[in-house]
Amino acid sequence: MKVSYSYLLEQFSDCDAILEDIKKLVKTGDFTLGKPLEEFEHLFAQYIGRDYSIGVGTGTDALRLSLIALGIGYGDEVITAVNTFYSTAAAITTVGAKPVFVDVGDDYVMNTDLIESTISQKTKAIMPVHLNGCPVDMQKVMTIAQTYNLQIVEDTCQAIGAEINGKKAGCFGSTGCFSLHPLKNINVWGDGGLILTDSKKIRDKLIILRNNGLINRDECEVYAYNCRLDTLQAIVGIHVIKDVNKITQNRVENGKIYDEALAQIKGVTIPPRKKNVKNVHHNYVITVERRDELLRYLIRNGIDAKIHYPIPLHLQKASEFLGYKEGDFPVAEYQAKHILSLPVHQHLTDEQKYYVIDKIREFYT
Amino acid sequence: MSNKIPVKYIDLPLQYSHLKLDLLKRIETIFESGQFILGSECIKLEDQFAKYCNSEYAVGVGNGTDALFLVMKALGIGINDEVITAPNSFIATAGAIANTGAIPVFVDVRDDYNINPDLIEEAVTKHTKAIIPVHLTGRPADMNAIIQIAKDHGLFIIEDAAQAIGAEYFGKKVGSFGIAGCFSLHPLKNLNAGGDAGIITTSDDELYHTLIKLRNHGLRNRDECDFWGYNSRLDSLQAAIIRLKLEYLEEWTETIRKIAHRYHEKLKDVVDAPVDKKYEKSVYHLFMVQCKQRDKLQKYLLSQGIESKIHYPIPIHLQKPAKKLGYKKGDFPVAESQAQKILSLPIYPELNISQIETVIKNIKYFYSHSDKK
């Protein structure tokens, strides 16, 4: 049996309705910004529960433009998790600031107890990453941010629909940043991203920043970027977000099925699941013994398991100039050698899920 | 005048109606591959595009602004550096320079709307790292003179070819003169995607390999990151659209050039209309004339159902962010004077003969009428 990580073929096996709307767009000839984008931005803001939503080119750009809009740049420091995807650290460094890494907890997200010790006079912001769909303890992050007068930019790229005490991830920071990359829970047919905020001031800045600094066709307010969410992709987004509850629910249920079955297997450790938290399982990650062997075994059996990510950011060549070394973040380093991501997408059949479970059990017995 | 025939400034729906079936087929192949970003469509496009521009390599990126920005980053241009360019381009040229941390230094233009090589040298300082000639309106800048200056002072040339896909200078395609050529594939360009898209040409191995990583988070492979980069990739879907249109590009360009020659022939007595010099092949992304009573003419044309545009009414050095750099009115008299007189007429392959004649007739009518006043 084959269990693939990607679900795009199933998800878009019938996309006639989307193509119809794209044909309508072609008839207007209006491919940049415009009404469909506004509609999608509105739907997304409504779903997450924030006042404003600004479509941008990518999730990376969502983070970058947020930092720029908040005035963060050269000489500043931004605190983030050491085990995230490259773009979190890249967004920080490419605006000129320095990423300061913090180790993670058993749940693979930022250990908020370690934040305070990394704060310096240069710290301007905390960028919590709701990795794998699991929200960071935002109560704690917000208390720290208030105490030290720091901004919060939430990297919500992997956590559309995740919740803490019923409040959605992406609603806590000055901005919440989302990715619409084809392999995200809510996805489009290319790169795309969104920034959510309740501040009209930040929203007004971002509207200009994403469109070459223009306040109208002919007048430029500030040198800026070309970083727009394609109108064509917004149309795809309008269709996909209609299914957000179904997609999320399926992934949450898949996670539960895995949790219950895999907890029985010696060699597998399920991360702690907090009661007040809704993990939307963008990636379903477990900690396992003999990881590389298991990975090979699963792949040999047609199961598309993955590692998110095998090398923590502080050990990447790109981080050399930051002066970190092996041993600095023991939890993340241990996890990098032991974590495994299983296919968890909304189109998995029961048969496929139990096949995955059986193969893991088989491996350890 | 009676018998109005409407002439839109651009008619993309008409362009797509010719391509419809082919295009849907191409899009289907994307679904079959399951690759929505970069992927084989992008690789094929890069290959074809490089060949088309007589370059070794092409690198698909998110948009034309990013093309300029990423090339400068890859060449190490940044804080304390200066980059020379024209003050009459789209704002993105200066924006891309400023976003690297470098300072845009403007040099006035000539009658052909392109940077005046005679004025470049006095703008060179010890901080200058590169010249970005803009092949504005689809007409090549005077590259021989620019290349000589760049050689003399050890500067990079980065061509802003956003408006000039296919243009030639002494029989050589733009994008192949500098260390890199930066193209926009924005929906309103001669070769256009269904959203934002851009592509870079280069024959420099090192630059190519840096760009490939720089556009994709600095990644060497899925798990290893060499440096902190950007996310600026060409969507497969847009690559597929571009690949299809690339097949028509030569034909479209020839049609556009014929329209341009017709406009020039018929309008040269009433307005200052562009025409190719012997050694250049312009692709007329814009057919930009200079004319008396510009605003009145534009209004009159619109009253007759003819759309026209101004590219651009406010030169870059008079925009707010450049004023902060110390530029002021009077610094670039040619560009400033042109900004008062320029008007871009509708020009695209789908224009029909009666539309072209309508534009010509109405402009002539306007001037014969206004002369009598």
Interface residues (C-beta under 8 A of the other chain):
Chain A: S6 L8 L9 F12 C15 L19 V26 K27 T28 G29 F31 T32 G57 T58 G59 T60 D61 Y86 S87 A89 A90 T93 T94 G96 H181 P182 W189 G190 D191 N212 G213 L214 D218 E219 C220 E221 V222 Y223 A224 Y225 N226 C227 R228 D230 T231 L232 Q233 I307 Y309 P310 I311 L313 Q316 K317 A318
Chain B: I10 D11 L12 P13 Y16 L24 I27 I30 F31 G34 F36 I37 G62 N63 G64 T65 D66 F90 I91 A92 A94 G95 A98 N99 G101 H186 P187 A193 G194 G195 D196 H217 G218 L219 D223 E224 C225 D226 F227 W228 G229 Y230 N231 S232 R233 D235 S236 L237 Q238 I310 Y312 P313 I314 I316 Q319 K320 P321
